[in-house]
Amino acid sequence: MAKAKKPKLKTCKVCNKEFTPYLSTQKVCSTSCAIKFASNEIKRTEEKDRKKRLSEERKLLRIRKERLKTKSDWNKEAQAAVNKYIFWRDYGQPCIACGGSLNYGVRGGSVDASHYRSRGSASHLRFNLLNIHAGCVHCNRDLSGNLIPYRINLINKIGEERVTRLEHDNTVRKFDIEYLKRMKSIFTRRARWYEKRRKDQYSEVA
């Protein structure tokens, strides 16, 4: 008759001592450790439930906040997402107007998403990617885009035909809230993709 196999030693989940289990499902070595283990399990369950509640509360709060947003709020957020995309798309390129080097070290610092046709005069082109390029703060803000050299460099970049189309595009476009939400979502994802690509690209160069 074959001898019964001796149970393998286990490590107690509470005190970390090795012990011979009576049952295959046994996790602790003694009654005192079993009480502590049960207490810890209760605490872990409570903590898990607490985190779940907090997550659900944050989600509901986010939904409430979004419902309170106006079209103007969504417009600003969509534009911010597009501007961030332009920052990473053009990363490393010079100012579209003056051709000077740009400091891409800090987002929102010395690099602007410069519109060839401004948002004020051509709001229907505010999200047109051919109309937006990285520019320096001086050209974009102090010189109102510095449009004469901007146009020359833009022709070199995208071609005269596209520039001419931009200049003659006066078709009114109305951006509703759902469209603005999509714009924010799409360009947030695209900006992340370009950000990773640029960081990988420049880390290889370094």
N, C-alpha and C positions, 0 to 999 in steps of 0.2 A: 504494500500500500504506500503510495507516494506521500511524502510529508507535505503538510500545508506550508505554502510560502509565508515566510515571515514578512509582516507589513513593512514597507519602506518607511524610513524615518521622514518626518515632516518638520518644517520649521514653523513654529507658532507665529501667527499673524500679529500677536500683541507683544510678547516678550522676546521673540526671535530665538527662543531655545528650541533645540531639536527634541522631538518626542515621538513615541510609537503610537499611532492612532488606533482607536478601537473600531472606528468606522472610516470608510474611504472618503466620506464627505467632511470629516472632522478637520477644523481649521486652527483650533487652539489646543493648548496642552492641559488646561485645568478649568475648573469652574470659575475661579476669579478672573481668568483671562477671557472666558466666555462672556462674563458679565460686561467686561470692558469692551470686548469686541462688539457686542450687541449695542452698547451705548454709542460707540463710534459709528456703527452703521446707521443708527438713528440720526446722529448729527450730520453724517454725510448726506442722508436722504433729505433732511431738512434744509441743508445748504443748497442741494441741487434744486429743491422746490423753490427756494428763495431766489436763486439766480434765474430760474425759469419765469417766476412772477415778474422780476425786474425787467427781464428781456421783453415780456409781453407788454408791460407798462410803458417801456421806452418805445416799442413799436406803435402802441396806441397814441402816445404823445406825438410821435413823428407824423402819424396820419392826421391828427387834429391840427398840427402846425401847418401841414401841407394844405389842408382844407381852408385855412385862414389866409393863405398866400394870395396876393392879387396878381393880375396879369403882369403888372410892372415888376413884381418880385420875381416871377418866373422868367421874365425877359432879362433881368439882370443876371440871374443864375445861368441861363442859357448862354448869354454873352460871355460870362466868366469862363464857362466850360470851353467855348470856342477859342477864347483868347489863350487859355492854357494849352490847347491843342496847337495853336499857331506858335507858341513859345517853343514847344518840343519839336514840332515839324521843322522849324527854321533854325533849330539849335546849332550854334557855331557859325551861322551866316552873318554877314555884315548888315548894317542898317540899310534898308531898302532905298532910302533917300540919299543920304550923304556918303554911304559906302564905308563909314567908319566902323571899327571893331566894336562889338557889343559885349557887355559884361553879363554873361548868362549865369553867373554865380548865384544870384538870388532872384527867385521868382517874385515878380511884382516890384522889382527894383528898377534897374536901368534899362530894361527891355520892355517896349510897348508892342501891343498888337495894333499896328498902324493901318487905318483904313484909307485906301486911295480916294474913294468917294466917301466922305464923312458920314457918320450915322445921323448927324443933324440934317444934312442936305439930301441924303439918299438912304433913309432908314430901311428901305426894302432890300438893300444890299448889305445890311449889317452882319449877316451870317454867310455871305458869299466868300468862299475861301480864296478865290482869285483876287478879291478886293482887299484882302487882309494879309499883311506881311510884317515880319519883325522889324521894328525901327527903334531908333534911340529916342529918349524922352525929349531931348532938345528939338529934334526935327518934328516929332509928332505933336508935342504940346506947345512949345514956344514958337515954332514956325508954322503951325497949323498944317503939319504934314510935309512941308517943304516940297510942294507938289511938282515943280518943274524937274528937279533931278529924280524925284520919285517916279515920274512918268517915263523918263529915259531908262532908268534901271528896271522898271516894271516891264517895258517892252523887251528888254534884253532877257528878262526872266521868263515871261509867259508868251511873248510874241505880240506884234502890233495888232493883229486881228482880234485877239481876246481883249486887249486894252480898249480898242475902239468899241467893241461890244459892250464892255462895262460902261463906257462913257455915254453910250446911247440907250442903255437899259433904264427905262423909266416906268416899267410895268409895276403898278402898285401891288404889293403883296401884304396880306393880312395874316399875322401869326397868332393863332388862337392858343389857349393855354395848353391843350393837348400837344400841339406842334412844339411848343417851347419845352415841354417836359421831355419829348422825344429828343430834341436837340441837345438838351442837357445830358441825357443818358448816353446818347451816341458819342458825343464828343468827350465826355468824361472817360469812356472806355478807350476811344482812339488816343487821347492824350496819354493815358497810362501805357498803351502799347508803344507809342513813340518814345515816351520817357525811358522805358526799359531798354529799347533799341539804342537810343542815344548814349545811355550810361554804359551799356555793354561796348558800344563802338568806341567811346572815348577812353574806357578803361583799358581796352586792347592797345590803343595808341600810346597810353601812358606806360 
